[in-house]
Amino acid sequence: MQVLSTIADLRRALAGRRDVCLVPTMGNLHAGHLSLVDAARARGGLVAASIFVNPLQFAPQEDYASYPRTLARDCELLEAGGCDLVFAPSASEVYPEPQTVAVVPPPALADVLEGAFRPNFFTGVATVVLKLFHLVEPVAAVFGKKDYQQLLVIEQMVRQLALPIEILRGETVRDADGLALSSRNAYLTDPQRSEARTLHAALQTAADAARRVGADWPRIEQEALASLVARTWQPDYVAIRRRRDLGLPAAGDALVILAAAKLGATRLIDNLEI
């Protein structure tokens, strides 16, 4: 497996390749990331992963400086998982000058839910992903459904910019108790880790209620919020939305329920398709 840190080396290594499937990550890998590598391998061709903690998607008060960086371990896991190439650049390599050109996703999709609580987050995500697409020139890329809103932003960007890239969706990987795997789970204390499973349980309860004929979606959202607050969570939102664009739902729509909440200082997100 090749591990490259410069754009020049990356372009030399991929010159003439038209079969690359990219798995973009921020590192500190877990089984969820490796399932995306599995999906890339199943598609065929050269499997490339990027490891880059993108400063553009962090607000000043967020955890950019402390975000776990575990490159050596990540590379061991990727090589064992069948990855062929890792691109692990520095911030100065990706942004040799201030990135004043940006991809701004439509507000209707990017300024709600996560975007309402993390302004400019999806601009940072879309900008770095488009830059990675230009550098790697993949025919396909894999993104996990755990970051559901991010996945929709990327799919819309690819569709509207007519990029010749197939976006593959990876299912959320969970621990046995239902907690969605996340690099930020490492921030949880042991008691918090035990409590963290209740976020998924709250979504399951809400999803079951939302499946009933004539379900009162706003009431279900409020009940889920109240259940989390009662257990000392600090929820930002629990929202039932249309799957296709996260718009407000109507009868007959395919739905997804999404949530973000802090447990102590750790902010977790999750979702369930209904």
C-alpha positions in Angstrom: 0.0 0.0 0.0 1.3 3.4 -0.9 1.1 6.3 1.6 1.5 9.7 -0.1 1.5 13.2 1.4 2.0 15.5 -1.5 -0.3 16.4 -4.4 2.6 15.9 -6.9 3.2 12.3 -5.6 -0.5 11.6 -5.7 -0.9 12.7 -9.3 2.2 10.7 -10.3 0.8 7.6 -8.6 -2.6 7.9 -10.2 -1.5 9.1 -13.7 -3.6 7.3 -16.3 -5.8 5.5 -13.8 -9.5 5.6 -14.5 -10.7 3.0 -12.0 -10.1 4.7 -8.6 -12.7 4.4 -5.9 -12.1 7.0 -3.1 -13.0 6.8 0.6 -12.6 10.2 2.1 -11.9 10.2 5.9 -10.5 12.4 8.7 -8.7 9.5 10.1 -8.9 8.0 13.6 -10.5 5.0 11.8 -12.9 2.5 13.1 -15.0 -0.4 11.7 -17.4 2.0 10.1 -14.7 3.5 8.0 -13.4 0.1 7.1 -16.9 -1.0 5.9 -16.6 1.9 3.4 -13.3 0.4 2.2 -15.0 -2.9 1.9 -17.7 -1.3 -0.3 -15.0 0.3 -2.5 -13.2 -3.0 -2.9 -16.5 -4.7 -3.8 -17.0 -2.2 -6.6 -13.6 -3.0 -8.0 -10.6 -1.0 -9.2 -8.0 0.8 -7.2 -9.1 1.6 -3.7 -7.8 5.0 -2.4 -8.5 6.5 1.0 -7.8 10.1 2.1 -6.9 11.0 5.7 -7.2 14.7 6.2 -8.6 16.7 9.2 -10.1 19.5 7.2 -9.9 22.9 9.0 -12.5 24.5 6.8 -15.3 22.5 8.5 -14.4 23.3 12.1 -15.7 26.4 13.8 -13.3 28.3 16.1 -14.7 26.8 19.3 -14.7 23.2 17.9 -12.2 20.4 18.3 -9.9 20.9 15.3 -6.7 21.1 17.3 -7.6 18.1 19.5 -9.2 15.9 16.9 -7.5 12.5 17.2 -4.7 12.0 14.6 -3.6 8.4 14.4 -2.0 8.1 11.0 0.3 5.1 11.7 -2.6 3.0 13.2 -5.0 4.1 10.4 -2.6 3.0 7.7 -2.2 -0.4 9.4 -6.0 -0.8 9.4 -6.3 0.3 5.8 -3.6 -2.0 4.5 -5.2 -4.9 6.4 -8.6 -3.9 4.9 -7.3 -4.0 1.3 -6.7 -0.4 0.6 -4.2 0.3 -2.2 -3.3 3.9 -1.6 -3.6 6.5 1.2 -3.4 10.2 0.6 -2.5 11.9 3.9 -1.6 15.5 3.2 -0.9 18.4 5.6 -3.2 21.3 5.8 -0.6 23.5 4.1 -0.4 21.0 1.2 -4.2 21.1 0.6 -4.5 24.9 1.3 -1.1 26.5 0.3 -2.9 29.8 0.3 -6.2 30.9 2.0 -9.1 29.0 0.4 -11.2 32.0 -0.7 -12.9 30.0 -3.4 -15.6 27.8 -1.8 -18.5 25.5 -2.7 -21.6 26.9 -1.0 -24.4 24.3 -0.9 -28.0 25.5 -1.2 -29.4 26.9 2.1 -32.5 24.7 2.0 -30.3 21.7 2.4 -27.2 23.0 4.1 -28.5 25.6 6.6 -30.9 23.3 8.4 -30.3 20.7 11.2 -26.5 20.4 11.3 -26.1 23.5 9.3 -28.2 25.5 11.7 -25.9 24.6 14.6 -22.7 24.5 12.7 -22.7 27.5 10.3 -20.5 27.1 7.2 -19.8 23.4 8.1 -21.2 22.1 4.8 -19.4 24.8 2.8 -16.2 23.4 4.4 -17.1 19.8 3.6 -18.2 20.4 0.1 -15.1 22.5 -0.7 -12.7 19.9 0.5 -14.5 17.0 -1.1 -14.6 18.8 -4.5 -10.9 19.5 -4.1 -10.2 15.8 -3.3 -12.3 14.8 -6.3 -10.2 17.1 -8.6 -6.9 15.7 -7.1 -7.8 12.0 -7.2 -10.2 12.0 -10.2 -12.1 8.9 -8.9 -14.9 7.1 -10.8 -16.6 6.5 -7.5 -16.5 7.6 -3.9 -18.0 6.1 -0.8 -19.7 8.1 2.0 -21.5 6.7 5.1 -25.2 7.2 5.8 -24.4 8.0 9.5 -23.6 11.5 8.2 -26.9 11.6 6.4 -27.1 15.3 5.7 -23.5 15.4 4.5 -24.2 12.5 2.1 -27.1 14.5 0.6 -25.0 17.6 0.2 -22.3 15.6 -1.6 -24.8 13.8 -3.8 -26.4 17.1 -4.8 -23.0 18.7 -5.5 -22.0 15.8 -7.8 -25.4 15.8 -9.6 -25.6 19.6 -10.1 -22.0 20.0 -11.2 -22.3 17.0 -13.5 -19.2 15.3 -12.0 -18.5 11.9 -13.5 -18.4 10.2 -10.1 -20.7 7.5 -8.7 -21.5 8.1 -5.0 -21.9 4.8 -3.1 -23.8 4.9 0.2 -22.4 2.9 3.2 -24.7 1.7 5.9 -24.2 3.0 9.5 -22.1 0.5 11.6 -23.1 0.2 15.2 -21.8 -1.4 18.4 -23.8 -4.2 19.8 -25.9 -1.8 22.0 -26.8 0.3 19.0 -24.4 3.3 19.3 -23.3 4.4 15.9 -19.5 4.2 15.5 -17.9 7.6 15.5 -14.3 8.9 16.1 -15.8 11.2 18.7 -17.0 8.2 20.8 -13.5 8.1 22.2 -14.2 11.4 24.1 -16.9 9.6 26.2 -16.2 8.6 29.8 -17.2 5.0 30.8 -20.5 6.2 32.3 -21.2 8.3 29.3 -20.5 5.5 27.0 -23.0 3.4 28.8 -25.6 6.2 28.5 -24.8 6.9 24.8 -26.7 3.9 23.6 -30.0 5.7 24.6 -29.7 8.1 21.7 -30.2 5.2 19.3 -33.0 3.8 21.5 -34.8 7.2 21.5 -34.6 7.2 17.7 -36.0 3.7 17.5 -38.9 4.6 19.7 -39.6 7.7 17.6 -39.3 5.8 14.4 -41.7 3.2 15.5 -44.2 5.9 16.4 -43.7 7.7 13.1 -44.5 4.6 11.1 -48.1 4.5 12.4 -50.9 5.8 10.2 -51.7 9.4 11.0 -48.6 9.9 13.1 -48.2 13.3 14.6 -44.6 14.0 13.6 -44.1 17.2 15.6 -45.4 15.5 18.8 -43.1 12.5 18.2 -40.1 14.9 17.8 -40.9 16.7 21.0 -41.4 13.5 23.0 -37.9 12.3 21.8 -36.4 15.6 22.8 -38.0 15.4 26.2 -36.8 11.8 26.7 -33.2 12.9 26.0 -33.4 16.0 28.3 -34.7 13.8 31.1 -31.6 11.7 30.9 -29.3 14.8 31.0 -28.6 15.0 27.3 -28.4 18.4 25.7 -30.2 17.8 22.3 -29.8 20.2 19.4 -32.6 18.6 17.4 -34.6 15.6 16.7 -36.3 15.9 13.3 -38.4 13.8 11.0 -37.7 14.8 7.4 -38.0 13.6 3.8 -35.2 11.3 2.9 -34.6 12.9 -0.5 -33.9 16.5 0.6 -34.6 16.8 4.3 -37.6 18.9 3.6 -40.6 18.9 5.9 -42.5 15.6 5.3 -45.9 14.9 3.8 -48.0 11.8 3.7 -46.4 9.2 1.5 -42.9 10.5 1.7 -40.0 8.2 2.5 -38.7 9.5 5.9 -35.6 9.7 8.0 -35.3 10.8 11.6 -32.2 12.6 12.5 -30.8 13.7 15.9 -27.8 15.6 17.4 -27.2 15.9 21.1 -24.4 16.5 23.5 -23.6 14.1 26.3 -21.3 16.0 28.6 -18.9 17.8 26.2 -19.3 15.2 23.4 -21.7 15.9 20.6 -23.1 12.8 18.9 -25.3 12.5 15.8 -27.4 9.6 14.5 -30.3 8.9 12.2 -32.7 6.1 11.2 -34.5 5.7 7.9 -38.2 5.1 8.6 
